[in-house]
């Protein structure tokens, strides 16, 4: 009987502590939200506007993305590996295939990137 009473007291104390902690955290986050909202209103802050997209630049980017002449040996384009619309424009492979199709490295070296052969 004494043991059950002791357990009941401990459970009650723990419940009170947890309840107080949760109430304090909720109140603190509400206060922070209110402070942020007040700061936004005080300083007349507005969200950034999305920049307009120039159709000519979009078309240029599309042409460059599919252009094979830009590769070192002029036989692949960015679109060869970077599939638009799937896998986040990746090919889903752990290692790049490379221009020769043999793979082996995750990226090309700086010298090859700067001075293609």
BATI-396977 format. One record per residue: residue number from 1; residue in three letters; x, y, z of N, C-alpha, C in turn. Coordinates in steps of 0.02 Angstrom, whole numbers. Example, Ala and Ser with C-alpha at 12.3 -4.5 7.8 and 13.67 -1.06 7.14 Angstrom:
2
1,ALA,660,-284,390,615,-225,390,660,-165,390
2,SER,642,-112,354,684,-53,357,645,2,394
***
This chain:
117
1,UNK,41,-59,0,0,0,0,43,63,0
2,UNK,95,62,42,141,119,46,177,128,-21
3,UNK,195,73,-52,231,76,-116,187,107,-170
4,UNK,124,88,-174,78,116,-223,68,191,-213
5,UNK,66,212,-151,58,283,-136,120,322,-159
6,UNK,179,294,-148,241,326,-168,244,333,-244
7,UNK,225,280,-279,225,282,-352,175,334,-377
8,UNK,118,336,-347,66,384,-366,90,456,-356
9,UNK,126,469,-302,153,536,-289,205,554,-342
10,UNK,251,506,-358,302,519,-410,270,533,-478
11,UNK,220,494,-496,186,504,-560,152,573,-561
12,UNK,122,593,-506,90,658,-501,140,715,-509
13,UNK,198,709,-476,250,761,-481,276,765,-552
14,UNK,289,708,-583,315,708,-652,263,738,-699
15,UNK,200,722,-689,147,751,-732,144,826,-725
16,UNK,150,851,-665,149,924,-654,208,957,-689
17,UNK,268,927,-683,328,955,-715,320,956,-790
18,UNK,297,900,-819,289,897,-892,237,947,-915
19,UNK,181,952,-880,129,1000,-898,154,1071,-895
20,UNK,192,1088,-844,219,1156,-838,268,1170,-895
21,UNK,311,1121,-911,361,1131,-964,327,1142,-1031
22,UNK,277,1101,-1047,241,1109,-1110,205,1176,-1114
23,UNK,174,1197,-1060,139,1261,-1059,188,1319,-1068
24,UNK,245,1316,-1036,295,1369,-1041,322,1373,-1111
25,UNK,337,1316,-1143,363,1316,-1211,312,1344,-1260
26,UNK,250,1327,-1254,198,1352,-1298,191,1428,-1290
27,UNK,192,1451,-1228,186,1523,-1215,247,1559,-1243
28,UNK,307,1531,-1236,367,1564,-1261,365,1570,-1337
29,UNK,343,1517,-1372,340,1521,-1445,287,1570,-1468
30,UNK,231,1574,-1432,180,1623,-1449,207,1693,-1439
31,UNK,243,1704,-1386,272,1770,-1373,322,1788,-1429
32,UNK,363,1741,-1449,411,1753,-1502,375,1769,-1568
33,UNK,322,1731,-1583,283,1745,-1643,254,1816,-1641
34,UNK,229,1835,-1583,200,1902,-1576,254,1955,-1585
35,UNK,314,1943,-1557,369,1992,-1564,390,1999,-1637
36,UNK,395,1943,-1671,414,1946,-1742,361,1982,-1784
37,UNK,298,1967,-1771,244,2000,-1807,246,2075,-1794
38,UNK,258,2096,-1732,262,2167,-1715,321,2200,-1751
39,UNK,378,2165,-1754,436,2193,-1788,423,2201,-1863
40,UNK,389,2153,-1892,372,2158,-1963,327,2218,-1976
41,UNK,277,2228,-1934,231,2284,-1942,265,2351,-1927
42,UNK,309,2353,-1876,342,2415,-1858,388,2440,-1913
43,UNK,425,2394,-1943,474,2413,-1994,446,2409,-2065
44,UNK,382,2395,-2071,349,2390,-2136,386,2344,-2184
45,UNK,404,2285,-2158,441,2237,-2199,394,2202,-2247
46,UNK,417,2191,-2307,379,2155,-2357,422,2100,-2386
47,UNK,393,2045,-2409,433,1992,-2438,464,2014,-2504
48,UNK,520,1983,-2521,552,1997,-2585,507,1974,-2641
49,UNK,505,2012,-2694,466,1992,-2752,508,1945,-2794
50,UNK,476,1898,-2825,511,1850,-2868,533,1888,-2930
51,UNK,597,1880,-2949,620,1916,-3009,585,1890,-3071
52,UNK,573,1934,-3117,541,1914,-3179,590,1874,-3221
53,UNK,565,1826,-3258,608,1785,-3300,605,1811,-3371
54,UNK,664,1825,-3397,670,1850,-3466,665,1790,-3513
55,UNK,615,1787,-3557,608,1730,-3602,669,1719,-3647
56,UNK,703,1772,-3665,763,1765,-3707,818,1728,-3669
57,UNK,825,1743,-3604,876,1709,-3563,857,1635,-3552
58,UNK,793,1622,-3545,770,1553,-3537,786,1514,-3601
59,UNK,773,1543,-3658,788,1510,-3722,863,1499,-3730
60,UNK,904,1548,-3712,976,1540,-3716,1000,1483,-3671
61,UNK,975,1481,-3610,993,1427,-3564,974,1359,-3591
62,UNK,915,1354,-3621,893,1291,-3651,939,1271,-3708
63,UNK,957,1318,-3751,1002,1303,-3807,1071,1280,-3782
64,UNK,1098,1313,-3731,1163,1294,-3704,1160,1225,-3671
65,UNK,1105,1210,-3637,1097,1147,-3601,1098,1087,-3649
66,UNK,1071,1096,-3709,1068,1041,-3757,1123,1044,-3811
67,UNK,1168,1092,-3806,1220,1101,-3857,1279,1054,-3845
68,UNK,1293,1010,-3893,1349,962,-3887,1416,994,-3903
69,UNK,1416,1050,-3937,1479,1083,-3956,1517,1107,-3895
70,UNK,1484,1119,-3840,1516,1145,-3780,1558,1092,-3743
71,UNK,1549,1027,-3758,1587,976,-3723,1657,971,-3753
72,UNK,1703,941,-3716,1772,936,-3738,1780,901,-3804
73,UNK,1747,844,-3813,1753,807,-3876,1691,816,-3921
74,UNK,1648,862,-3904,1591,883,-3944,1541,827,-3961
75,UNK,1533,780,-3914,1485,727,-3928,1431,719,-3875
76,UNK,1435,757,-3821,1382,754,-3770,1363,824,-3748
77,UNK,1303,831,-3723,1281,895,-3696,1267,886,-3622
78,UNK,1249,939,-3588,1230,934,-3517,1171,887,-3510
79,UNK,1125,890,-3559,1064,849,-3556,1078,775,-3564
80,UNK,1138,756,-3586,1154,685,-3592,1151,650,-3525
81,UNK,1176,683,-3472,1175,653,-3405,1122,685,-3361
82,UNK,1111,748,-3367,1065,785,-3323,996,786,-3355
83,UNK,956,736,-3338,889,729,-3366,842,782,-3337
84,UNK,816,823,-3378,770,875,-3356,704,843,-3338
85,UNK,679,859,-3278,614,834,-3257,615,770,-3218
86,UNK,673,739,-3209,676,678,-3169,740,676,-3128
87,UNK,736,647,-3070,794,639,-3026,829,705,-3010
88,UNK,794,760,-3010,824,824,-2994,877,844,-3044
89,UNK,866,830,-3107,912,840,-3163,976,800,-3155
90,UNK,974,745,-3120,1031,700,-3115,1016,635,-3152
91,UNK,1066,592,-3155,1055,528,-3189,1044,471,-3140
92,UNK,1049,485,-3075,1037,433,-3025,1095,386,-3016
93,UNK,1151,398,-3047,1210,354,-3041,1257,382,-2988
94,UNK,1291,338,-2950,1337,362,-2898,1400,394,-2926
95,UNK,1420,374,-2987,1481,401,-3018,1462,422,-3089
96,UNK,1489,478,-3111,1472,502,-3178,1501,455,-3231
97,UNK,1467,450,-3287,1488,406,-3341,1548,437,-3377
98,UNK,1548,502,-3386,1604,536,-3418,1595,539,-3494
99,UNK,1640,574,-3526,1634,583,-3599,1651,520,-3637
100,UNK,1692,477,-3609,1710,415,-3645,1662,358,-3629
101,UNK,1618,368,-3581,1571,316,-3563,1599,264,-3516
102,UNK,1659,275,-3489,1691,226,-3445,1679,240,-3372
103,UNK,1663,301,-3354,1651,319,-3284,1715,317,-3243
104,UNK,1707,307,-3178,1766,300,-3135,1775,357,-3086
105,UNK,1757,418,-3103,1765,474,-3057,1699,510,-3051
106,UNK,1690,544,-2994,1628,580,-2982,1626,647,-3018
107,UNK,1684,674,-3037,1685,737,-3074,1750,741,-3114
108,UNK,1752,787,-3162,1813,795,-3201,1862,838,-3162
109,UNK,1925,832,-3177,1976,871,-3143,1976,943,-3165
110,UNK,2008,986,-3127,2009,1057,-3142,2044,1070,-3209
111,UNK,2098,1035,-3222,2134,1046,-3284,2091,1026,-3344
112,UNK,2057,970,-3339,2014,949,-3394,1956,997,-3403
113,UNK,1930,1024,-3350,1874,1071,-3354,1896,1136,-3386
114,UNK,1957,1159,-3368,1981,1223,-3393,2009,1218,-3463
115,UNK,2044,1163,-3477,2076,1154,-3542,2054,1088,-3574
116,UNK,1994,1084,-3602,1972,1021,-3632,2013,1003,-3693
117,UNK,2020,940,-3703,2060,917,-3761,2016,893,-3816
***
